[in-house]
Amino acid sequence: MDAYKSSVDFAEATAFLSHACYEQDKMALRATLKNKSILSGLLSRLSSCSSHGRVCVSPVLVAQRRNNSTSPKLKVDFNQSTGVAVMHMQNPPVNSLSLGFLTEFCIAVEKLEMDKSCRGLILTSSQPKVFSAGLDIMDMYGKKLEQYEEFWRAVQEMWLKLYSSNMVTIAAINGSSPAGGCLMSLSCDYRIMADNPRYSIGFNETQFGIVVPVWCKEAMTTIVGHRNTELTLELGLLYNPSDALKIGLVDQLVPEDQVLATATKTMTKWLAIPDHARRITKSMMRKPTIDKIMSIREADMQQYISFISKDSTQKMLGTYLEMLKKKRG
Ligand SMILES: CCCCC/C=C\C/C=C\CCC/C=C/C(=O)SCCNC(=O)CCNC(=O)[C@H](O)C(C)(C)COP(=O)(O)OP(=O)(O)OC[C@H]1O[C@@H](n2cnc3c(N)ncnc32)[C@H](O)[C@@H]1OP(=O)(O)O
């Protein structure tokens, strides 16, 4: 009964999102992100729905859902015949993960997730040379406490949505991918990177005085092991593609012009596996991490707010921003 009610409530919530026009969607999700109790309710329902490899949504909602959408910061091309969506991040100049971007991203993933015909998601960038520059530093600098909270909730949400997705998710990393960009790709099932030595990927946070959250450490450890995570996070290391491949931070390197084509080919291989078996296996692998993280979500929020709003952290971020801007001038 509880499970049934959860899926109905969740379907109602997503029905609301699906019926609204895009701007209304954004306002609705942002309002939701502001309300932590509603959000945790939605999330726990989402995870309880997806953890069993089922998508709880009425067929009517699926039929009404828009599959091809172009929003300012994302372009989603969904091919009904293959069941694969390609999501192009287009938030110039460097696809930084701003509150606006994260909000659109969460809505877009949610819509695809609820569409039974969508089985695979390829994430890539429309920006030259950059997959994503990570969290938007402007959203972490000089803001009010409630703005830090809203932003961090969106960061947590983005990670949870991608990490717990029922779809096969492949990151087609066609440029540099530091910090939050690396985190985004780590949440996917498979990572293909352009073999260009000028690109980098990893976690550089400690270099400018910030600490990655515990769930980021957990996710990375499951992929590259304790020692590589320790070295990367403590030293704030960014790797060139071949070193990233050596430690298992990416799964495959290909020439730059073949990243998307290889991702598409790889997706076909993954989709040849029966969905239910793959989904249940994915859930078996990831659920312990997700459960652990859900249980510390509010503590993580409080830690983030208290850390980011410290004068010393703000000073470091200010210096780092200056440095990024001077680099160009
Ligand atoms: C103890 C408890 C702890 C609790 C936890 C607390 C806190 C933890 C907080 C966070 C951890 C979460 C993990 C993720 C963290 C992050 O993602 S932080 C962001 C880190 N990102 C970076 O350091 C990347 C910086 N950017 C670059 O290295 C380069 O821009 C590039 C991506 C390699 C691209 O280079 P290039 O093409 O040469 O472009 P430019 O450098 O010239 O940049 C163009 C403009 O874009 C601006 N910009 C770049 N990155 C960002 C960004 N992340 N946010 C906002 N803006 C960015 C840059 O300033 C340029 O602007 P102008 O055109 O000069 O105005």
The ligand as a MOL file (V3000), in Angstrom:
LIG
                    3D

  0  0  0     0  0            999 V3000
M  V30 BEGIN CTAB
M  V30 COUNTS 65 67 0 0 0
M  V30 BEGIN ATOM
M  V30 1 C 34.7220 19.8310 5.8430 0
M  V30 2 C 33.3520 19.8080 5.2340 0
M  V30 3 C 33.3650 19.9580 3.7800 0
M  V30 4 C 31.9870 19.9450 3.2220 0
M  V30 5 C 31.9800 20.1970 1.7630 0
M  V30 6 C 32.1550 21.6370 1.4870 0
M  V30 7 C 32.4980 22.1590 0.3180 0
M  V30 8 C 32.7520 21.3910 -0.8790 0
M  V30 9 C 32.4660 22.1590 -2.0790 0
M  V30 10 C 32.5110 21.6340 -3.2440 0
M  V30 11 C 32.9530 20.2810 -3.5740 0
M  V30 12 C 32.1370 19.6640 -4.6650 0
M  V30 13 C 32.9690 19.1270 -5.7260 0
M  V30 14 C 33.0460 20.0600 -6.8840 0
M  V30 15 C 33.6490 21.2680 -6.7890 0
M  V30 16 C 33.7690 22.1290 -7.9950 0
M  V30 17 O 33.3720 21.7970 -9.0720 0
M  V30 18 S 34.4840 23.6580 -7.7790 0
M  V30 19 C 34.8390 24.2380 -9.4280 0
M  V30 20 C 36.1840 23.7500 -9.7990 0
M  V30 21 N 36.4490 24.0290 -11.2010 0
M  V30 22 C 37.6050 24.4960 -11.5920 0
M  V30 23 O 38.4920 24.7440 -10.8170 0
M  V30 24 C 37.7420 24.7310 -13.0700 0
M  V30 25 C 38.1710 26.1190 -13.3440 0
M  V30 26 N 38.2060 26.3640 -14.7630 0
M  V30 27 C 39.2000 25.9440 -15.5580 0
M  V30 28 O 40.1260 25.2870 -15.1510 0
M  V30 29 C 39.1070 26.3500 -16.9940 0
M  V30 30 O 38.1260 27.3510 -17.1060 0
M  V30 31 C 38.7560 25.2080 -17.9640 0
M  V30 32 C 37.4960 24.4670 -17.5560 0
M  V30 33 C 39.9150 24.2260 -18.0670 0
M  V30 34 C 38.5180 25.8160 -19.3870 0
M  V30 35 O 39.6220 26.6150 -19.7400 0
M  V30 36 P 39.4740 27.7330 -20.8560 0
M  V30 37 O 38.7500 27.1880 -22.0260 0
M  V30 38 O 40.8340 28.2930 -21.0510 0
M  V30 39 O 38.4880 28.8190 -20.2230 0
M  V30 40 P 38.8380 29.9590 -19.1610 0
M  V30 41 O 39.6340 29.4400 -18.0410 0
M  V30 42 O 39.3960 31.1370 -19.9010 0
M  V30 43 O 37.3970 30.3120 -18.5790 0
M  V30 44 C 36.4250 31.0180 -19.3540 0
M  V30 45 C 35.5300 31.8030 -18.3950 0
M  V30 46 O 34.8330 30.8800 -17.5690 0
M  V30 47 C 35.0420 31.1990 -16.1910 0
M  V30 48 N 35.0150 29.9650 -15.4230 0
M  V30 49 C 35.8100 28.9020 -15.5740 0
M  V30 50 N 35.4920 27.9380 -14.7050 0
M  V30 51 C 34.4700 28.4050 -13.9670 0
M  V30 52 C 33.6930 27.8380 -12.8860 0
M  V30 53 N 33.8900 26.6150 -12.3950 0
M  V30 54 N 32.7150 28.6190 -12.3730 0
M  V30 55 C 32.4710 29.8620 -12.8570 0
M  V30 56 N 33.1830 30.4330 -13.8860 0
M  V30 57 C 34.1560 29.7030 -14.4200 0
M  V30 58 C 36.3920 31.8800 -16.1850 0
M  V30 59 O 36.5220 32.6680 -15.0410 0
M  V30 60 C 36.3310 32.6950 -17.4430 0
M  V30 61 O 35.5180 33.8360 -17.1580 0
M  V30 62 P 35.7760 35.2240 -17.8950 0
M  V30 63 O 35.4290 34.9880 -19.3210 0
M  V30 64 O 37.2380 35.5740 -17.6890 0
M  V30 65 O 34.8600 36.1720 -17.1970 0
M  V30 END ATOM
M  V30 BEGIN BOND
M  V30 1 1 1 2
M  V30 2 1 2 3
M  V30 3 1 3 4
M  V30 4 1 4 5
M  V30 5 1 5 6
M  V30 6 2 6 7
M  V30 7 1 7 8
M  V30 8 1 8 9
M  V30 9 2 9 10
M  V30 10 1 10 11
M  V30 11 1 11 12
M  V30 12 1 12 13
M  V30 13 1 13 14
M  V30 14 2 14 15
M  V30 15 1 15 16
M  V30 16 2 16 17
M  V30 17 1 16 18
M  V30 18 1 18 19
M  V30 19 1 19 20
M  V30 20 1 20 21
M  V30 21 1 21 22
M  V30 22 2 22 23
M  V30 23 1 22 24
M  V30 24 1 24 25
M  V30 25 1 25 26
M  V30 26 1 26 27
M  V30 27 2 27 28
M  V30 28 1 27 29
M  V30 29 1 29 30
M  V30 30 1 29 31
M  V30 31 1 31 32
M  V30 32 1 31 33
M  V30 33 1 31 34
M  V30 34 1 34 35
M  V30 35 1 35 36
M  V30 36 2 36 37
M  V30 37 1 36 38
M  V30 38 1 36 39
M  V30 39 1 39 40
M  V30 40 2 40 41
M  V30 41 1 40 42
M  V30 42 1 40 43
M  V30 43 1 43 44
M  V30 44 1 44 45
M  V30 45 1 45 46
M  V30 46 1 45 60
M  V30 47 1 46 47
M  V30 48 1 47 48
M  V30 49 1 47 58
M  V30 50 1 48 49
M  V30 51 1 48 57
M  V30 52 2 49 50
M  V30 53 1 50 51
M  V30 54 1 51 52
M  V30 55 2 51 57
M  V30 56 1 52 53
M  V30 57 2 52 54
M  V30 58 1 54 55
M  V30 59 2 55 56
M  V30 60 1 56 57
M  V30 61 1 58 59
M  V30 62 1 58 60
M  V30 63 1 60 61
M  V30 64 1 61 62
M  V30 65 2 62 63
M  V30 66 1 62 64
M  V30 67 1 62 65
M  V30 END BOND
M  V30 END CTAB
M  END
